[in-house]
Amino acid sequence: MRRPIIAGNWKMHKTIAEAIELVNRLKRELYALTDLDIVVCPPFTSLSELDEILEGSNLALGAQDIYWESSGAYTGEVSAAMLKDAGCEYVICGHSERRNLFFETSEQVNKKARAALANGLSPIVCVGENQKLREEGRTFEVIRDQLMESLKDLTEVEMLKVVLAYEPVWAIGTGKTATPQQAQEAQSFIRNKLSELYNEGLAQSIRIQYGGSVRPDNIADLMAQEDIDGALVGGASLDAESFIEIVKRTGGR
């Protein structure tokens, strides 16, 4: 049985003071839940502060991005070692906004995932199609190509630390959500592709999140699907009450 995982991607929101207020509320309300993994991914500026607050709690810290080089003249970038030092356990790699707004390629996502793994971080590797590609019937083609390129040369042992996230780009920040059936269809395809790339046992072990306008009123229906193991939550993770409800309605399976 795969352990559910809910991660909140705060994107470019929350000052340090606001971040502290939010995680303190999450700690108070969610401390008793031990049957799933809960991750918060604030901006880089809040990571080390939140690490101290979350120490000993059931909430893990994640970063929103990473650079693949260990150090050097890369102005504005943050390395895996820096994230680890700030207390991170997870890092998002290849979020659709990174791919679309900053032209990040799957080859770069692969480098980021490999850097994360080499430093003891679990990468949350994102894949998904936009509205145009879905309308053209190319959803599975896009997911297949992104998977193969983003996971290239990762060993079975490394893959066991990877979390995947299916993000239908047309559902992110739009209020539109893939139906549970649409999400299940895509995530079943991902699991089957993992079976081809690795083996059935590993494919059944990997956790696959759904990301795209996740809310308290749709999380239960999404989690009822066989191949949905959690959610990568965007806007709803910025509101304590909404995120708490999402986590509580997820529960263990």
C-alpha positions as CSV (number, residue, x, y, z in Angstrom):
1,M,0.0,0.0,0.0
2,R,1.5,3.3,-1.0
3,R,1.6,6.0,1.7
4,P,-0.3,9.2,0.6
5,I,1.7,12.4,0.2
6,I,0.2,15.9,0.2
7,A,2.6,18.8,-0.7
8,G,1.8,22.5,-0.6
9,N,3.5,24.6,-3.3
10,W,3.3,28.2,-2.1
11,K,4.9,29.5,-5.3
12,M,5.9,33.2,-4.9
13,H,3.8,33.9,-1.8
14,K,4.3,34.6,1.9
15,T,6.8,36.7,3.7
16,I,8.8,35.0,6.4
17,A,6.4,36.3,9.1
18,E,3.4,35.0,7.1
19,A,5.1,31.7,6.5
20,I,5.8,31.2,10.2
21,E,2.1,32.0,11.0
22,L,0.9,29.5,8.5
23,V,3.1,26.6,9.5
24,N,2.4,27.1,13.2
25,R,-1.3,26.8,12.4
26,L,-0.7,23.6,10.4
27,K,1.4,22.1,13.2
28,R,-1.4,22.7,15.7
29,E,-4.1,21.3,13.5
30,L,-2.4,18.4,11.9
31,Y,0.0,17.0,14.6
32,A,-2.1,13.9,15.2
33,L,-2.0,12.7,11.5
34,T,0.7,10.1,11.0
35,D,-0.7,8.0,8.2
36,L,0.4,10.2,5.4
37,D,3.3,12.5,4.5
38,I,2.7,16.3,4.6
39,V,5.1,18.6,2.9
40,V,5.2,22.4,2.7
41,C,7.2,24.1,-0.1
42,P,7.7,27.8,0.8
43,P,9.9,30.3,-1.1
44,F,13.7,30.0,-0.5
45,T,13.7,33.0,1.9
46,S,11.6,31.1,4.5
47,L,13.3,27.7,4.4
48,S,15.8,27.9,7.3
49,E,13.3,29.7,9.6
50,L,10.6,27.1,9.0
51,D,13.1,24.2,9.5
52,E,13.6,25.3,13.1
53,I,9.8,25.5,13.6
54,L,9.0,22.2,12.0
55,E,11.8,20.2,13.8
56,G,10.2,17.2,15.5
57,S,6.8,17.7,13.8
58,N,5.0,15.5,11.2
59,L,5.5,18.2,8.5
60,A,8.4,18.0,6.1
61,L,10.1,20.9,4.3
62,G,10.5,21.1,0.5
63,A,11.9,23.6,-1.9
64,Q,10.2,24.8,-5.1
65,D,13.3,24.5,-7.4
66,I,16.9,23.5,-7.5
67,Y,20.0,24.0,-9.7
68,W,22.1,21.0,-10.7
69,E,25.6,22.4,-10.2
70,S,27.0,22.1,-6.7
71,S,28.5,25.6,-6.7
72,G,29.8,28.3,-9.0
73,A,29.0,31.6,-10.8
74,Y,25.3,31.0,-11.2
75,T,23.7,34.1,-9.9
76,G,20.3,33.6,-8.4
77,E,20.5,29.8,-8.3
78,V,20.4,27.5,-5.2
79,S,22.2,24.2,-5.0
80,A,21.1,20.8,-3.5
81,A,23.6,21.1,-0.7
82,M,22.2,24.6,0.2
83,L,18.6,23.2,0.3
84,K,19.7,20.2,2.4
85,D,21.5,22.6,4.8
86,A,18.3,24.7,5.1
87,G,16.4,21.6,6.2
88,C,14.7,20.4,3.0
89,E,13.7,16.8,2.5
90,Y,11.9,17.3,-0.8
91,V,12.3,19.5,-3.9
92,I,10.0,20.1,-6.8
93,C,11.6,19.5,-10.2
94,G,10.0,20.6,-13.5
95,H,6.8,22.2,-12.3
96,S,4.8,23.3,-15.3
97,E,5.4,27.0,-14.5
98,R,9.1,26.3,-14.6
99,R,8.7,24.5,-17.9
100,N,6.4,27.1,-19.5
101,L,7.4,30.4,-18.0
102,F,11.2,29.8,-17.8
103,F,11.5,27.3,-20.7
104,E,12.9,24.5,-18.6
105,T,13.5,21.3,-20.5
106,S,13.1,17.7,-19.4
107,E,16.8,17.4,-19.8
108,Q,17.3,20.1,-17.2
109,V,14.7,18.5,-15.0
110,N,16.7,15.3,-15.2
111,K,19.8,17.1,-14.1
112,K,17.9,18.7,-11.2
113,A,16.5,15.4,-10.1
114,R,19.9,13.7,-10.2
115,A,21.4,16.5,-8.1
116,A,18.7,16.3,-5.6
117,L,19.1,12.5,-5.2
118,A,22.9,12.8,-4.9
119,N,22.4,15.0,-1.9
120,G,19.7,13.0,-0.1
121,L,16.7,14.9,-1.3
122,S,13.5,13.4,-2.7
123,P,12.6,15.1,-6.0
124,I,8.9,15.6,-6.9
125,V,9.2,15.3,-10.7
126,C,6.3,17.0,-12.5
127,V,4.9,16.0,-15.9
128,G,1.7,17.1,-17.8
129,E,0.1,18.5,-20.9
130,N,-1.4,21.8,-21.8
131,Q,-4.9,22.4,-23.2
132,K,-3.8,22.6,-26.8
133,L,-2.0,19.3,-26.6
134,R,-4.9,17.6,-24.8
135,E,-7.3,18.8,-27.5
136,E,-4.9,17.4,-30.2
137,G,-5.0,14.0,-28.5
138,R,-1.4,14.1,-27.5
139,T,-1.7,13.8,-23.8
140,F,0.0,10.4,-23.5
141,E,2.7,11.3,-26.0
142,V,3.7,14.3,-24.0
143,I,3.6,12.5,-20.7
144,R,5.7,9.6,-22.1
145,D,8.4,11.9,-23.6
146,Q,8.6,14.0,-20.4
147,L,8.9,10.9,-18.2
148,M,11.5,9.2,-20.4
149,E,13.7,12.4,-20.5
150,S,13.1,13.6,-16.9
151,L,13.9,10.1,-15.4
152,K,16.7,9.2,-17.9
153,D,19.5,7.0,-16.3
154,L,17.9,7.0,-12.8
155,T,18.5,3.7,-11.2
156,E,15.8,1.6,-9.5
157,V,17.3,2.5,-6.1
158,E,17.1,6.2,-7.0
159,M,13.6,5.9,-8.3
160,L,12.4,4.6,-4.9
161,K,13.1,8.1,-3.6
162,V,11.3,9.9,-6.4
163,V,7.7,11.2,-6.2
164,L,5.9,11.9,-9.5
165,A,3.3,14.6,-10.0
166,Y,0.8,14.6,-12.9
167,E,-0.1,18.2,-13.7
168,P,-2.6,18.9,-16.5
169,V,-1.4,22.4,-17.2
170,W,-4.8,23.5,-18.2
171,A,-6.1,22.9,-14.7
172,I,-3.4,24.8,-12.8
173,G,-4.7,28.1,-11.3
174,T,-7.7,28.1,-13.7
175,G,-10.3,26.6,-11.3
176,K,-10.7,23.7,-13.8
177,T,-9.8,20.3,-12.4
178,A,-9.3,17.2,-14.4
179,T,-12.2,14.8,-13.5
180,P,-11.2,12.0,-11.3
181,Q,-11.5,9.7,-14.3
182,Q,-9.2,11.9,-16.5
183,A,-6.6,12.1,-13.7
184,Q,-6.8,8.3,-13.1
185,E,-6.4,7.6,-16.9
186,A,-3.2,9.7,-17.1
187,Q,-1.8,8.4,-13.8
188,S,-2.5,4.8,-14.8
189,F,-0.6,5.5,-18.0
190,I,2.3,6.9,-16.0
191,R,2.4,3.8,-13.8
192,N,2.3,1.5,-16.8
193,K,5.1,3.4,-18.4
194,L,7.2,3.0,-15.2
195,S,6.6,-0.7,-15.5
196,E,8.0,-0.7,-19.0
197,L,11.0,1.5,-18.0
198,Y,11.8,-0.4,-14.8
199,N,9.5,-3.2,-13.6
200,E,6.1,-3.8,-12.2
201,G,7.2,-4.0,-8.6
202,L,8.8,-0.6,-8.8
203,A,5.9,0.9,-10.7
204,Q,3.5,-0.1,-8.0
205,S,5.8,1.4,-5.3
206,I,6.2,4.9,-6.8
207,R,3.8,7.5,-5.5
208,I,2.1,9.7,-8.1
209,Q,0.4,12.9,-7.0
210,Y,-2.2,14.9,-8.9
211,G,-1.8,18.6,-9.2
212,G,-4.2,21.1,-10.7
213,S,-6.8,23.2,-8.7
214,V,-7.0,20.7,-5.8
215,R,-9.5,21.8,-3.2
216,P,-11.2,20.4,-0.1
217,D,-14.3,19.6,-2.1
218,N,-12.5,17.4,-4.7
219,I,-9.7,15.7,-2.9
220,A,-11.7,12.8,-1.7
221,D,-12.9,11.9,-5.2
222,L,-9.4,12.2,-6.5
223,M,-7.9,10.0,-3.8
224,A,-10.5,7.4,-4.4
225,Q,-8.8,6.6,-7.7
226,E,-6.4,3.6,-7.7
227,D,-3.4,5.4,-9.1
228,I,-3.6,8.8,-7.3
229,D,-1.5,8.8,-4.2
230,G,-1.7,12.4,-3.1
231,A,-1.8,15.9,-4.4
232,L,0.6,18.8,-5.2
233,V,-1.5,21.6,-4.0
234,G,-1.1,25.2,-5.2
235,G,-3.4,28.0,-4.3
236,A,-5.3,26.1,-1.6
237,S,-2.1,25.5,0.3
238,L,-1.8,29.2,1.0
239,D,-5.0,29.1,3.1
240,A,-4.5,27.2,6.4
241,E,-8.1,26.1,6.6
242,S,-8.3,24.8,3.0
243,F,-4.9,22.9,3.3
244,I,-5.9,21.4,6.6
245,E,-9.1,20.1,5.2
246,I,-7.4,18.7,2.1
247,V,-4.9,16.8,4.4
248,K,-7.7,15.6,6.7
249,R,-9.8,14.4,3.8
250,T,-6.9,12.5,2.3
251,G,-6.1,10.2,5.2
252,G,-4.3,7.0,4.9
253,R,-5.2,4.2,2.5
